[in-house]
Amino acid sequence: MGTFFVQSKAGSLGEELGCRYLREKGYKILTTNYCNSSGRRLGEIDIVAQKNRELVFVEVKTRMDIGENDIVPEAGITRAKLHKLERIVAHYLREKSCQSVPYHFDALAIVYDEVAKKALIRHLEHIFL
């Protein structure tokens, strides 16, 4: 029996809001929820975008109605998560034959207020140096 992954309500909403935000900033969305289709699952890229001639691999972290004592969304971007992201990006670049294209990693930290139906989005650019 295969493994399947169910995306949370917060995750789906965050990625939708993230795509909208990036489009407004001039990014072209190439794909969402990219993962390798064969072999052992390497990870997932939430959003693959392009701005100018550079690919941007975006990790989206979303929290709903964050309180004063809650953890900020970007705290979920751990060393292990970054390592997985590196592996799946390397696969993406090979699969699309675009290893020579410049790229970088960004993160979107989103806090969504369900009552007000508003989101606070922090765009963390170049999260790998």
N, C-alpha and C positions, 0 to 999 in steps of 0.2 A: 504494500500500500504506500503511495507517495505522500509526501508532506505538502501541505498547502498552508498559505499564510493569510490570515484575515487582518485587514487593516482596520485600526480603530477609528471611531467617529472623529476624534481629535486629529488623528493622522491624515485622514482623507480631507477634512476641512482645511487643515494647515497646508497641505500640498496644493489644494485649489486656490487658497488665498495667496500662497507663495508664487504660484504661476501668474496670477493676476498682477501681483506686485512687480514681479520681474518684467512682465510685458510692459507695464507702465513705465519702467525704467529703461526701456529700449532693448531688452533681451528677447531673443527668439527662442521659444521652447522647442527643443528637438524631440524629447521623449520624457516620460515620467515612469517611475517604478521599474527601471531597467534592472534586470538580473539575467545571469547566464541561463541559457535554455537547456544545456546539457552538462553532464558531469555533476560533481558535488557543488552545491549552491555556495557561491563565493560571497554573496552579500547583495545589496540593492542600492542603486543610486536613485534618490528620490526625484531629482530633476536634473536633466541634462539640457543646458541652454547654450546659446552662443551670443556673444556680444562682440561686434566688430569681427575680427577673424579669430577670436579666442574662444575655446570651449570652456564652459563653467559647469563644474559638477557641484550640485547643491544638496546639502543635507538639511532637511527640515525637521525642526523639533517644535512641537506644539503642546501647550498646556491650556487647560480650560479654567477660567476664573481663578487665577493664581492669587493666593493670599499672602499676607505679610511674611508668614513663616514657611511658605512653600519653596520648593527648589525651582530655580529659573530653568527654562527649557534647555538652554545650551549646556547645562550640567550633564545632560544625557549624551553628550558627544565625548565619549571616553577614548582612551588610548586604543582599546580593543576595537571600537567602532571605526576609528580612523584607519587602523590597520586593514579592516575589512573593506573599507572604502577604497583604499589604495589598490587592493587586489581586484576588485570588481571594475575599477576604472582602467587598470591595465588590460583586463579582458575586453572591455568596451573599445579601447583604442586599437587593439589587435583586430577585433571583429570588424570594425568599421574602417580598417586600414588608414588610420589617421594618427599614427604615432608621432609624426613630425609636426602636427598642429599644436600651437601653444595652448596651454590649459592651466587652470587653477581650481582650487576648491573654495567654496563659500559655504556659509551656513545661514539659515534663516531661523531666528528664534521668535516664535509667535506665541503671544498670550491672547486668548480669545475670551471676551466677556460675553457669555451667552445671554445675559439679561439685556445689555445694551446693544448686542449684536455688532460689536466693534472689535477690531483686532489691533494690537500693538505689535509691529513687526520690526525687529532689529536685524539688519543685514550685516553679517560679519564676513568681510571679504578677505580672501587669501588666508584661510585658516591654517594652511601649511606654509612654512617659509622655506 
